[in-house]
Amino acid sequence: MASIYDVDTSKLIDEAAKKLKDVMKAPPAYVTYVKSGAGRERPPKDPDFWYIRSASILRQVYVNGPVGISRLRLRYGNRKEHVIHKKHSVRASGSIIQDSLKALEELNYVKKTKKGREITASGRSFMDKISNSIIKT
């Protein structure tokens, strides 16, 4: 039985996003026209951005154990382009991460604890099944 550590990360996230698209409810309306953080110049062009970000968040919760929104904002942040001071990092949008975690909680893939969000047994099984299907192909 393979785990997510045995599979290429980009393939795992792409396959998980395809599966989540079938299972999750529709993304919030604001996702299509809102930037994913203050450091970005434009909103995401990919129509499946919501599902890809949700799959990536699910993987981060799997790998990093109990994790909070603040740590995920650091993880998905980037450098903001300034004219003079180019080394300023900016956190990602917390509302997109929070809404994605709530949607994953509704699917019972993630649960909320005092230390942060943790992956449930069904979420671990979901990711492991996807990694097994990737290894078989």
N, C-alpha and C positions, 0 to 999 in steps of 0.2 A: 504494500500500500504506500503510495507516494504522498508526500506532503507538499506544501507550497514552496518549501526550500529547494526542492529538486527540479523546479520548473523555471523557465525564463519568466521574469516578472511582467514584461510587456504582453506576452502571450496570455498569461494568467489574467491580467486585468482586462484585456480585450474579450476573452471568453466569458469572464464573470459579468462584464457589462452587457453582453448579449443575453445572458441568462436573466440578469436583473431587469432588463427591458421587458421581458415577458411577465415577470412576477410583480414588479413594483407598480405602484400607481403613477399617474402622470406627474411630471415635475411641476413645481410651482411656476406660476406665470412669469414671475420676474426673472427667471433664470435666462431667458432668451435675450434680454436686453441689458443686463447688469454685468459689470466687470467682475472678475473673480477675485479681485483685490485692488488696493489702491496703487500698487506698483505696475499694474497692467495698463496698456493704452486703450485697448478695445475689448468689448465682450467676446467670449469664445465663439468661433465660427462653426465649430462642430455641432450638429444637431443632437448628437448623443452625449454631449458634455456631461449632463447630469448623471447619466448611468456610468460613464467612465470614472467620474470623480467619486461616485458612491462605491464602485468596485475597488478603487484605490484606497478609499477610507477604510473599507472592510478589511483589506489586506493589511493596512497599517495597524488596525486594532488587533488583528490576528498576530502579527509579528511583535508589536511593542507592548502587548499586555494591556493593563488598564491605562488608558490614555484619555486626556481631556481635550476640550476644544482649543484651549490655548496652545497646547503642544502641536496640534494639527494645523493651527494657523501659522505657526513657525515653519512647519514642514512644507506647506504649500505656498509660502511667501516667496518673494523674489527681491531683486535689487531694483530700486527705483532710479530712473535715469534723471539726474540733475545736470545742470550745465557745469557747475564748478565742483561740487562734492559728489563724486560718483559712487562712493562706497556706503551708501545708506541702504539698509535692508528694510523691507516693509512686510508686514504680516498680511496673510490672505484674508478674505472676507469670512467672518465668523458665521454669518447667517446661512450661507450656502452649506457650510460644514454642519451646522446645527440641524438644518432641515434634512440633510442627507442622513445624519445619524438617527433622527426621529423616524424617517422612512425605514431605515434598517431595523430599528426597534420594533416597528409594526410588523415586520416580517419575522421577528423573533430571531434575528441573526446576531444582534448586539443587545446587551443589557446594561442598565445604568447602575453603578455601585457608588460607594462613598469615595473610592479612589479614582473613579473615572469610568469610561465605557470599556466593557469587556466583551469578548466574543462568547457566544453561547455554543452549546454542543451542536445545534442545528446549523449555525453559521460556520463552525469548523468543518462539519460534514459537507456543507455546500462547497466550500473552497477546496477541500480534499478531493471531492468527486470531480471537480473541474480539472485539478492538477492530474488526476489519474487519466482522464480522457485526453489530456494533452500529451502525456507520456505514451499512451497507446498509439497515437497517430504519428 
